[in-house]
Amino acid sequence: MTTLRIGTRGSKLALAQTGMFADDLADATGVTTEIVTITTDGDRSNEPLSRAGGTGLFTGALRDALEADECDVIVHSLKDLPTAPHERLVVAAIPAREDPRDALVARDGLTLDQLPDGARVGTGSPRRMAQLRARRPGLEVVDIRGNVDTRLGKVTSGELDAVILAAAGLRRLGRAEVVTEFLDADAWPTAPGQGALAIEVRRGDEDLVHALDHAETRAAVEAEREVLALLEAGCSAPVGARAVVDAGLLLLSASVYSLDGTTILTSSHAAAWPDADAPRDVAGAVARELLAAGAAGLTGERP
């Protein structure tokens, strides 16, 4: 293969993170790359994510293009990827994770706790909405769509007092300076897989990108996503998870929220790592505890 065709969405963020991956892959393997832009259902729709349903919204067209041999590799934001395995495609590489935290961008340099009651805070994520209602019930939560620049513009224009975005996206776009507060990942767990990329190929082509697979990141995000799968919750469900590898342990904590923020269920467990079964084992323990506490009734809610 003289040139590796890398498929991606056409948003500024998708192109930025795909370009970084392409550069890293070229450095690691010497391969020449070409970026192929693909429009997804999520790019065409203006429907709020909380109503459109997140599972596969940004990934289906990319996968179709890969299966049709329009590209050789596709790059996903891992948090957008459905948890069910694909029959013909495989995630062959999960590069080292960027900052997994959420970030607040607020007027006047305010933090979340400094925003006055009645302030308007925008997000398109049901999980973030639930977390906002739980922590600051006096705020007005506004359901928004749009790319990073569009969302930031709602703050600078005065339409909103603040927005919450993924720190990873802002860093990849070189916009981290706009952040007024990085939300602590232990107290404010984020979407399973947030901050990580998933590099998907046709089965049998794993060697094309395996050089960039990062073992600790893979273990952490597999644990987070396995909890989501065991809860039978989609990637837009009000579920937050955080897994880290530390001192020979894979540590996982997950929280499930009611959409109104009045109920929060949390569980944490650890497993020995690098045991290959660690992600599945620790996720199973966490999911069983959450389901026993009534999590199924929360993840099935819709706004």
C-alpha positions, -999 to 999 in steps of 0.1 A, spaced: 0 0 0 16 32 -12 -9 56 4 -31 49 34 -65 65 30 -78 78 64 -116 85 66 -130 111 90 -158 135 95 -153 169 80 -157 190 111 -128 212 121 -122 191 153 -124 158 134 -100 170 108 -76 183 135 -75 151 154 -73 130 123 -44 151 111 -26 145 144 -32 108 141 -19 107 105 12 126 115 19 102 144 13 72 122 37 85 95 63 91 121 59 56 136 57 36 104 68 58 75 35 54 57 22 81 34 -14 91 43 -43 108 26 -74 121 45 -108 113 31 -137 135 43 -171 117 49 -204 133 59 -223 115 87 -260 115 98 -249 136 128 -234 162 105 -266 165 85 -290 167 114 -299 197 136 -319 176 160 -308 179 196 -286 149 205 -309 141 234 -337 134 210 -317 122 179 -301 94 199 -263 92 199 -256 56 191 -241 55 156 -251 90 147 -215 101 139 -201 66 129 -224 48 105 -214 66 74 -177 63 82 -181 25 87 -201 23 54 -172 40 36 -146 17 51 -166 -14 41 -170 0 6 -132 4 3 -135 42 0 -108 44 27 -85 20 45 -88 33 81 -114 55 99 -109 77 129 -137 81 155 -140 100 187 -143 68 209 -172 82 229 -193 83 198 -187 46 189 -214 21 197 -203 -5 223 -214 -35 203 -187 -52 183 -189 -49 145 -190 -81 125 -165 -70 98 -146 -41 114 -123 -39 144 -108 -12 165 -71 -19 158 -56 11 177 -66 33 205 -38 60 208 -28 76 241 -57 95 255 -59 133 256 -74 151 286 -106 132 295 -122 160 315 -151 183 307 -143 220 305 -164 250 314 -162 281 292 -180 309 310 -184 347 307 -162 369 329 -139 340 338 -164 324 361 -163 289 375 -193 266 377 -199 274 414 -195 311 407 -222 313 381 -253 330 396 -286 312 398 -306 316 366 -274 316 345 -279 299 311 -255 270 305 -255 251 272 -247 215 264 -260 189 240 -252 160 263 -279 144 286 -251 133 309 -238 168 313 -274 181 317 -280 157 345 -247 166 362 -255 203 360 -290 198 375 -275 177 403 -247 202 412 -264 235 404 -302 231 403 -306 269 401 -290 271 367 -310 271 334 -297 242 312 -300 249 275 -299 220 249 -276 231 221 -260 217 189 -232 229 168 -194 228 164 -170 241 189 -168 276 174 -206 278 173 -209 269 209 -182 292 221 -199 320 201 -230 316 221 -210 327 252 -192 356 235 -224 369 220 -242 368 254 -268 343 243 -255 319 270 -235 325 302 -215 293 297 -211 261 278 -195 228 287 -173 211 262 -148 182 261 -113 195 272 -97 171 246 -114 188 217 -104 223 229 -68 211 233 -67 195 199 -80 227 183 -55 248 202 -83 266 221 -76 255 257 -70 292 267 -108 298 266 -114 274 295 -125 290 327 -126 258 347 -115 222 341 -141 200 359 -125 174 382 -129 140 366 -134 122 400 -163 145 410 -176 150 374 -170 118 355 -173 121 317 -186 100 289 -170 65 286 -140 68 262 -140 106 262 -106 120 252 -97 89 233 -97 81 196 -107 48 180 -89 37 148 -111 12 130 -100 -11 101 -114 -40 82 -107 -73 100 -73 -86 89 -59 -51 84 -49 -45 121 -12 -42 113 -19 -10 94 -22 10 126 -14 -13 155 19 7 161 -1 35 178 -22 13 201 -16 24 237 -21 -4 262 -31 16 293 -55 38 274 -71 7 258 -76 -10 292 -91 21 307 -116 29 279 -125 -7 275 -135 -9 311 -155 24 308 -173 12 277 -180 -23 290 -199 -7 319 -220 12 293 -226 -21 274 -236 -40 305 -260 -13 315 -275 -15 280 -272 22 278 -264 42 246 -235 66 242 -259 95 249 -272 80 282 -266 99 315 -237 77 325 -202 90 335 -172 68 339 -135 71 348 -109 44 346 -71 47 352 -42 23 354 -21 30 385 4 9 405 -6 -24 389 -44 -18 392 -71 -9 368 -94 14 388 -129 21 376 -157 43 389 -190 49 372 -220 70 379 -256 69 366 -278 100 368 -315 106 366 -321 133 339 -334 157 365 -303 153 385 -321 142 417 -307 107 417 -271 96 414 -259 60 416 -221 54 419 -199 23 421 -161 18 421 -140 -13 419 -104 -23 410 -88 -53 392 -51 -64 387 -35 -51 355 -21 -60 330 -44 -91 333 -62 -93 300 -95 -98 317 -92 -68 340 -114 -44 320 -142 -70 317 -139 -80 354 -139 -46 369 -167 -34 346 -188 -64 355 -184 -57 392 -193 -20 388 -223 -28 365 -237 -54 388 -236 -30 417 -253 -2 397 -280 -25 383 -287 -38 418 -292 -2 429 -317 5 401 -296 19 373 -317 3 346 -345 26 354 -323 57 350 -305 48 317 -338 41 300 -351 76 306 -354 101 278 -359 139 280 
